[in-house]
């Protein structure tokens, strides 16, 4: 079975072959799990151990509680973090990075270094 290759021409008349992506590429699949505002920062703040929800919101600075809650729920569903109820009255919840979530810390460190090196 062969893939159909499309030939495109840019504004300068250069032709190039474009092979259609029939399924999400690895970058797209990774971005589906880690993409989205705050996810990388949340993982970074959890790298040293469990953090209570309100402390995490404070550490993130500009994120609303609703936004952090939504991102944590998405991250929990994808297996990046786990949630633990610390106490019932008053309710206190802490989040911890999972073993799977820790696998992302290496390239988050590289992203941090790249951002610092390029004054981004």
Residue pairs with C-beta under 8 A, 6 or more apart in sequence:
3 19
3 20
3 22
4 20
5 17
5 18
5 19
6 17
6 18
6 19
6 20
7 15
7 16
7 17
7 18
8 15
8 16
8 17
8 18
9 15
10 16
24 32
33 78
33 80
34 40
34 43
34 80
34 104
36 71
36 74
37 63
37 67
37 71
38 60
38 63
38 67
38 68
38 71
39 71
39 74
39 75
39 80
40 104
40 108
40 111
41 60
42 56
42 60
42 68
42 71
42 72
42 75
42 81
42 95
43 75
43 80
43 81
43 97
43 101
43 104
43 105
43 108
44 105
44 108
44 112
45 51
45 56
45 59
45 60
46 56
46 81
46 95
46 96
46 97
46 101
47 97
47 102
47 105
49 96
50 84
50 94
50 95
50 96
51 59
51 94
51 95
51 96
52 86
52 92
52 93
52 94
52 95
53 65
53 68
53 69
53 72
53 92
53 93
53 94
53 95
56 68
56 72
56 95
57 63
57 64
57 65
57 68
60 68
63 71
72 81
72 83
72 95
75 81
75 101
76 82
76 83
76 95
79 98
79 100
79 101
80 97
80 98
80 100
80 101
80 104
81 95
81 96
81 97
81 98
81 101
82 95
82 96
82 98
83 93
83 94
83 95
84 93
84 94
84 95
84 96
85 91
85 92
85 93
86 92
86 93
86 94
97 105
114 120
